Amino acid sequence: MTILRRLAAAMFLLPLLAVSTWAQDYKVRSGDVLQIEVLEDATLNRTAIVLPDGQISLPLAGSVRAAGRSLAEVQTELASRLAPNFATPPTVFVTLNALAERRPATAATPRMIDVFILGAANTPGKVEIKPGATLLQALAQAGGLSPFAAKKRVQLRRVDKSGVEKVYKFDLDAIERGEAGGGATRLVSGDVIVIPQRKLFE
């Protein structure tokens, strides 16, 4: 039974040793949450998030760089900063409370592109859209067309790689009725959508 108990104890300790080794080697990153405990003054105990600049803050210690350091290094720095406030060097423990959220590469936020809407839109100007957005989506993001828009004469102006401007014309009335295509035309960065105003009897 003694041998079995020793084996069981060893199997229980192995994961703990592995975690301990990992914690010693781990380098703190921005967004991590650290648990800070000061035995001599419980009012200093707290969780601290590592800010984007890599710093954490603690009363009496001020701002301390944490990112890029091990937990032991952060612990030593805090103890050193706090020491002048105590009769004897304080006992400080720093542990990892939570890891920063990591987005997988495939979930990276896509870069937005700029298109420009001129004329009779409810909100003309620069519009930021996701890559692959369509003509109708961009117009919707601009608040749609004003009541004075000449919907049959909408233009998409695009400059190609050689610097030549091409003009594409769309009849939004026909597109809305399903009688013409073009609403699903995908836009590229720098596209300009021109919406003329209606003429008197148009």
C-alpha positions in Angstrom: 0.0 0.0 0.0 2.9 2.3 0.8 4.3 2.1 -2.8 0.8 2.7 -4.2 0.4 5.8 -2.0 3.8 7.1 -3.1 2.9 6.6 -6.8 -0.5 8.3 -6.3 1.2 11.3 -4.6 3.8 11.5 -7.4 1.1 11.5 -10.0 -0.8 14.3 -8.1 2.4 16.4 -7.9 3.4 16.1 -11.5 0.8 18.5 -12.9 1.5 21.0 -10.1 5.2 20.9 -10.9 4.5 21.4 -14.6 2.2 24.4 -13.9 4.8 25.9 -11.5 7.6 25.6 -14.2 5.3 27.2 -16.8 4.5 30.1 -14.4 8.2 30.7 -13.8 8.9 30.9 -17.5 5.8 32.8 -18.5 6.3 36.4 -19.7 3.5 38.8 -18.8 1.6 40.4 -21.7 -0.6 43.4 -22.1 -4.2 42.5 -21.2 -3.2 39.8 -18.6 -4.8 40.1 -15.2 -2.4 39.8 -12.2 -3.4 39.0 -8.6 -1.2 41.0 -6.2 -1.1 40.2 -2.5 0.9 42.0 0.2 1.0 40.1 3.5 1.8 43.1 5.6 -1.0 45.3 4.3 -4.2 43.6 3.0 -5.5 47.0 1.7 -3.0 46.7 -1.1 -4.3 43.4 -2.3 -6.0 43.6 -5.7 -6.3 42.4 -9.2 -4.5 44.6 -11.8 -4.9 44.5 -15.5 -1.7 45.0 -17.6 -2.4 48.1 -19.6 -1.6 48.5 -23.4 1.6 50.3 -22.5 2.7 47.3 -20.4 2.3 49.0 -17.0 0.3 48.1 -13.8 -0.4 50.5 -11.0 -0.3 49.9 -7.2 -0.7 52.4 -4.4 2.6 53.3 -2.7 4.4 51.7 -5.6 3.2 53.8 -8.6 3.4 52.5 -12.1 5.5 49.4 -12.7 6.4 47.8 -16.0 5.0 44.2 -16.1 4.8 43.3 -19.8 7.8 41.2 -21.0 8.7 40.2 -17.4 8.2 37.0 -15.5 5.9 37.0 -12.5 8.9 36.7 -10.2 10.5 39.8 -11.7 7.2 41.8 -11.3 7.0 40.6 -7.7 10.6 41.6 -6.9 10.0 45.1 -8.5 6.8 45.7 -6.4 8.5 44.6 -3.2 11.4 46.9 -3.9 9.0 49.9 -4.6 7.0 49.2 -1.5 9.9 48.6 0.9 10.4 52.3 1.9 6.8 52.3 3.3 7.4 49.4 5.7 9.7 48.8 8.7 10.8 45.5 7.2 10.8 44.4 3.5 7.2 43.4 2.6 6.2 40.0 1.4 4.6 40.3 -2.0 3.0 37.6 -4.1 2.1 38.1 -7.8 0.2 35.4 -9.6 -1.6 35.2 -12.9 -5.3 35.6 -12.5 -6.3 35.5 -16.1 -4.7 35.5 -19.5 -5.3 38.2 -22.1 -7.8 37.2 -24.7 -6.1 36.1 -27.8 -7.9 36.3 -31.2 -7.0 33.6 -33.7 -5.3 34.9 -36.8 -8.3 33.9 -38.9 -10.6 36.1 -36.7 -8.5 39.3 -37.2 -10.6 42.3 -37.7 -10.6 43.1 -41.5 -9.1 46.5 -42.5 -11.8 49.0 -43.5 -11.8 50.8 -46.8 -12.9 54.3 -47.7 -15.4 55.2 -50.3 -16.8 58.6 -51.0 -20.5 59.6 -51.7 -21.3 62.9 -53.3 -24.5 64.7 -54.0 -28.1 63.8 -52.9 -27.4 61.3 -50.2 -28.7 61.8 -46.7 -25.2 61.7 -45.3 -22.7 62.4 -48.1 -19.0 62.3 -47.5 -16.4 59.6 -46.6 -17.9 56.2 -45.6 -15.8 53.4 -44.1 -17.0 50.0 -45.2 -15.7 46.4 -44.9 -13.8 45.0 -47.9 -16.3 43.3 -50.2 -19.2 45.6 -49.3 -21.6 46.4 -52.2 -22.9 49.6 -53.8 -26.3 49.2 -52.0 -24.6 48.5 -48.7 -22.5 51.7 -49.0 -25.6 53.8 -49.8 -27.5 52.3 -46.9 -24.5 53.2 -44.6 -24.7 56.7 -45.9 -28.3 56.9 -44.7 -29.9 56.3 -48.1 -30.8 58.8 -50.8 -32.5 62.1 -50.2 -35.9 62.8 -51.7 -34.3 65.0 -54.4 -31.9 62.2 -55.7 -32.0 61.3 -59.4 -32.1 57.6 -58.7 -31.9 56.6 -62.4 -28.6 58.4 -62.9 -26.3 57.2 -60.1 -22.7 57.0 -61.1 -19.8 54.9 -59.7 -16.4 56.5 -60.6 -13.4 54.3 -60.2 -9.7 55.0 -61.1 -7.8 51.9 -62.3 -4.2 51.1 -61.6 -3.1 53.0 -64.7 -4.8 56.2 -63.4 -7.7 56.1 -65.9 -11.1 56.9 -64.4 -14.0 54.7 -65.5 -17.6 55.7 -64.9 -20.4 53.1 -64.4 -24.0 54.2 -64.4 -26.8 52.6 -62.4 -30.6 52.9 -62.3 -31.5 52.4 -58.7 -35.2 52.4 -59.4 -34.8 49.5 -61.7 -32.4 47.7 -59.3 -35.0 48.1 -56.5 -37.7 46.7 -58.7 -35.4 43.7 -59.6 -35.4 44.7 -63.2 -31.6 45.5 -63.4 -28.4 44.3 -61.7 -25.6 46.3 -60.3 -26.7 46.7 -56.7 -24.4 43.9 -55.7 -21.3 45.6 -57.4 -18.5 45.3 -54.9 -16.6 48.5 -54.1 -12.9 49.0 -53.7 -11.0 51.6 -51.7 -11.2 55.1 -53.3 -14.5 54.5 -55.2 -16.6 57.6 -55.6 -20.4 57.4 -55.8 -22.1 60.4 -57.4 -25.8 61.0 -56.9 -27.1 63.8 -59.0 -30.2 65.9 -58.0 -33.4 65.4 -59.9 -34.2 67.8 -62.7 -37.5 69.7 -62.6 -39.7 67.2 -64.4 -37.5 64.1 -63.8 
